[in-house]
Amino acid sequence: MEHSDSDDEASLTQEQMDKLAQLQDLTGIEDTEICRALLESQNWDLEGAARNHLGIPSEPNNENDRGEQQAQDPPVRVNQGALRRNQISRLPELLMFVLSLPLRIVSQSLEGAIGFLSSLFGFPPRRSNAVRDPVGDVRRFSSEFDEKYGTSHVPFHIASYSQVLDEAKKELRFLLVYLHSEDHQDTDRFCHQTLSNSDVVRYVTDNMICWGCSVKYPEGYRVSEALRESTYPFLAVIVLRQNRMVVVGRREGTIAPDALITWLEKTIRDYEAFIVAARADRDERNFNREIRSEQEAVFAETLRQDQEREEQRREEERKKQEEEEARKKAEEEERRRIEEEHERKNRIQRLKIDLAVKIPDEPDRDCAESIRILIKLPGGQRLERRFLPTHSLKHLYYFVFCHPDSPDEFDIVTNFPRRTLQCKPSPDSPEPPSLLEAGFGRSEMLFVNDLDA
């Protein structure tokens, strides 16, 4: 018989499972499907479902009405007479409580006897406790099992039922579920002889995950409701099938160790194909994931290399552009320099033309007052000219400046004693002294010093 845990348990919340168990207690309905249908018809309203099944009409919410009335009405003083009448009016209720007490005691006794008889015939006791600590329930069961039957038994996995299902699904292993009932007559013999058998312990440890819990605990009872066993001891083998954890084997009642191992071997052999298929599917998904990861890594590396090449290309273009801009700038500066130099020479040439007319005429050779001046240029050329003593030093400067071999910027110095003549007119000295004032004799030797050299 196959059973899907996701169909019976995962589809219901813990609160819905509690309401399902409570409705069974209230109505006495054993079939959980009927209880579930009743709750679903009332939108999981426990009180409404119970009233609907028992035929009890719903009562108005008198407490709320009285609360609203008290909130609207002002407080009044209650006198002792009203209090006494109120106590007298409640006497029938007290009388009914006393008369119904024996009936309630008998009902509870019958309920306990029915529970005891049901345990003798293999019917599971009903619990309505909410599951608050599932892992704690499993841990307490394991500790009690160790204390009562010893520690040499199949290893119980300490986890909640949902956690052990997830672990078996993740590890692709068979899950052996054991539901324990202390009240069943075969429980002690099964635990001592079968679950503590060394061959059984070795086989279960090597081939599957084992989980167990007592049905007296909420977690065990919840699993009991999901697996729907009818007697004890109860074993179930669960395996992953079509991506769902499915019960593929059930064993109710006591069983010998050899028979248990044989049954487990047959169950594993019959349904191991599901594990193999799931493992192959998982391996294929992992392989495809690795292939995609490798492809993404190759793509990322190719993209990185392309980006590096693109960055290198942009860097080369940037350098070329900078070099081109620097070349153009140098060419522009050179062109501007040449133009400025050409303009300067043209300006000097025009200046020479303008200053040439300001040079006085040269005296005759037979002029007794003339001063013979010999001028040596930086290039080795020699100039000779006569000036009058009254002529200004600027005329001497103009004569040298207007010569084609003369430098553009120069000073005129004497030979001995060596001194620089203030020949060039300036804002501070617009009219240089005359030759006589400068101390020139009948003949002078002068040198031209190129300031641009």
TAHU-V586431 format. One record per pair of residues at least 4 apart in sequence whose C-alpha atoms are under 6 Angstrom apart, sorted by sequence separation. I is the first residue (numbers start at 1). J is the second residue. D is the distance in Angstrom with one decimal. If there is no record, write none. Layout:
BEGIN
i->I j->J d->D
i->I j->J d->D
END
This chain:
BEGIN
i->5 j->9 d->5.5
i->6 j->10 d->4.4
i->7 j->11 d->5.7
i->12 j->16 d->5.8
i->23 j->27 d->6.0
i->24 j->28 d->5.2
i->32 j->36 d->6.0
i->40 j->44 d->5.3
i->48 j->52 d->6.0
i->51 j->55 d->5.6
i->62 j->66 d->5.9
i->63 j->67 d->6.0
i->114 j->118 d->6.0
i->119 j->123 d->5.3
i->145 j->149 d->5.7
i->146 j->150 d->4.6
i->159 j->163 d->5.9
i->168 j->172 d->5.6
i->189 j->193 d->5.8
i->190 j->194 d->5.2
i->191 j->195 d->4.9
i->192 j->196 d->5.5
i->193 j->197 d->6.0
i->201 j->205 d->6.0
i->204 j->208 d->5.5
i->218 j->222 d->6.0
i->224 j->228 d->5.6
i->240 j->244 d->5.4
i->265 j->269 d->5.9
i->266 j->270 d->6.0
i->268 j->272 d->5.3
i->273 j->277 d->5.9
i->274 j->278 d->5.9
i->275 j->279 d->5.9
i->276 j->280 d->6.0
i->277 j->281 d->6.0
i->278 j->282 d->6.0
i->279 j->283 d->5.9
i->280 j->284 d->6.0
i->283 j->287 d->5.9
i->284 j->288 d->6.0
i->285 j->289 d->5.9
i->289 j->293 d->6.0
i->290 j->294 d->6.0
i->292 j->296 d->5.9
i->293 j->297 d->6.0
i->295 j->299 d->5.9
i->296 j->300 d->5.9
i->299 j->303 d->5.9
i->300 j->304 d->6.0
i->303 j->307 d->6.0
i->306 j->310 d->5.9
i->307 j->311 d->5.9
i->308 j->312 d->6.0
i->309 j->313 d->6.0
i->314 j->318 d->6.0
i->317 j->321 d->5.9
i->320 j->324 d->5.9
i->321 j->325 d->6.0
i->322 j->326 d->6.0
i->323 j->327 d->6.0
i->325 j->329 d->5.9
i->328 j->332 d->5.9
i->330 j->334 d->5.9
i->331 j->335 d->5.9
i->332 j->336 d->6.0
i->333 j->337 d->5.9
i->334 j->338 d->6.0
i->336 j->340 d->5.9
i->337 j->341 d->5.9
i->338 j->342 d->5.9
i->339 j->343 d->5.9
i->340 j->344 d->5.9
i->343 j->347 d->6.0
i->345 j->349 d->5.9
i->352 j->356 d->5.8
i->377 j->381 d->5.2
i->394 j->398 d->6.0
i->397 j->401 d->5.9
i->398 j->402 d->6.0
i->414 j->418 d->5.0
i->425 j->429 d->5.8
i->426 j->430 d->5.0
i->433 j->437 d->5.8
i->436 j->440 d->5.6
i->24 j->29 d->5.2
i->39 j->44 d->4.4
i->51 j->56 d->4.7
i->118 j->123 d->4.8
i->146 j->151 d->5.0
i->168 j->173 d->5.1
i->215 j->220 d->4.3
i->240 j->245 d->4.4
i->376 j->381 d->5.9
i->401 j->406 d->5.8
i->414 j->419 d->5.4
i->425 j->430 d->4.7
i->435 j->440 d->5.5
i->214 j->220 d->5.1
i->215 j->221 d->4.4
i->239 j->245 d->5.4
i->376 j->382 d->4.6
i->413 j->419 d->5.4
i->42 j->49 d->5.7
i->213 j->220 d->5.0
i->239 j->246 d->5.6
i->375 j->382 d->5.6
i->413 j->420 d->4.2
i->238 j->246 d->5.3
i->375 j->383 d->4.9
i->412 j->420 d->5.9
i->413 j->421 d->5.7
i->238 j->247 d->4.3
i->374 j->383 d->5.8
i->412 j->421 d->5.7
i->423 j->432 d->6.0
i->39 j->49 d->5.6
i->237 j->247 d->5.7
i->238 j->248 d->5.7
i->374 j->384 d->4.6
i->38 j->49 d->5.7
i->237 j->248 d->5.8
i->373 j->384 d->5.8
i->237 j->249 d->4.9
i->373 j->385 d->5.6
i->236 j->249 d->5.5
i->373 j->386 d->6.0
i->236 j->250 d->4.5
i->372 j->386 d->4.6
i->235 j->250 d->5.8
i->371 j->386 d->5.3
i->235 j->251 d->5.0
i->370 j->386 d->5.9
i->371 j->387 d->5.3
i->234 j->251 d->5.8
i->370 j->387 d->5.5
i->371 j->388 d->5.9
i->234 j->252 d->4.6
i->370 j->388 d->4.7
i->233 j->252 d->5.9
i->232 j->252 d->5.8
i->233 j->253 d->5.0
i->231 j->252 d->5.9
i->232 j->253 d->5.0
i->233 j->254 d->5.9
i->135 j->159 d->5.1
i->362 j->386 d->5.8
i->135 j->160 d->4.9
i->134 j->160 d->5.3
i->397 j->423 d->5.6
i->394 j->423 d->4.9
i->393 j->423 d->4.8
i->394 j->424 d->5.6
i->414 j->446 d->4.9
i->175 j->208 d->5.6
i->179 j->212 d->5.7
i->180 j->213 d->6.0
i->181 j->214 d->5.8
i->241 j->274 d->5.7
i->413 j->446 d->5.9
i->174 j->208 d->4.8
i->175 j->209 d->4.9
i->176 j->210 d->4.7
i->177 j->211 d->5.0
i->178 j->212 d->4.5
i->179 j->213 d->5.5
i->180 j->214 d->4.4
i->181 j->215 d->5.9
i->413 j->447 d->5.4
i->173 j->208 d->5.8
i->175 j->210 d->5.9
i->177 j->212 d->5.7
i->179 j->214 d->5.8
i->412 j->447 d->5.7
i->359 j->395 d->5.5
i->412 j->448 d->4.8
i->411 j->448 d->5.8
i->411 j->449 d->5.1
i->393 j->432 d->5.8
i->410 j->449 d->5.3
i->410 j->450 d->4.6
i->154 j->195 d->5.8
i->392 j->433 d->5.7
i->393 j->434 d->5.5
i->410 j->451 d->5.0
i->153 j->195 d->5.5
i->392 j->434 d->3.9
i->393 j->435 d->6.0
i->409 j->451 d->5.4
i->153 j->196 d->4.0
i->391 j->434 d->5.4
i->392 j->435 d->5.9
i->407 j->450 d->6.0
i->152 j->196 d->5.7
i->390 j->434 d->5.5
i->187 j->233 d->6.0
i->389 j->435 d->5.0
i->154 j->201 d->4.6
i->389 j->436 d->4.8
i->153 j->201 d->5.9
i->352 j->402 d->4.9
i->157 j->210 d->5.9
i->156 j->210 d->5.3
i->157 j->211 d->5.0
i->156 j->211 d->4.9
i->179 j->234 d->5.4
i->156 j->212 d->6.0
i->178 j->234 d->5.8
i->178 j->235 d->4.8
i->177 j->235 d->5.5
i->177 j->236 d->5.0
i->176 j->236 d->5.7
i->176 j->237 d->4.7
i->175 j->237 d->5.6
i->175 j->238 d->5.0
i->194 j->257 d->4.8
i->174 j->238 d->6.0
i->190 j->254 d->5.8
i->119 j->184 d->5.8
i->174 j->239 d->5.1
i->373 j->443 d->5.6
i->371 j->442 d->4.7
i->372 j->443 d->4.6
i->373 j->444 d->4.8
i->374 j->445 d->4.9
i->375 j->446 d->4.8
i->376 j->447 d->5.0
i->377 j->448 d->5.2
i->141 j->213 d->5.8
i->371 j->443 d->5.6
i->375 j->447 d->5.7
i->138 j->213 d->5.4
i->134 j->219 d->5.2
i->131 j->218 d->5.0
i->131 j->219 d->5.8
i->129 j->218 d->5.6
i->22 j->128 d->5.7
i->21 j->128 d->5.4
i->123 j->230 d->5.5
i->123 j->231 d->5.6
i->122 j->231 d->4.0
i->18 j->130 d->5.9
i->9 j->226 d->6.0
i->8 j->226 d->5.6
i->4 j->246 d->4.6
i->3 j->246 d->5.5
i->3 j->247 d->4.9
i->2 j->247 d->5.1
i->2 j->248 d->5.4
END
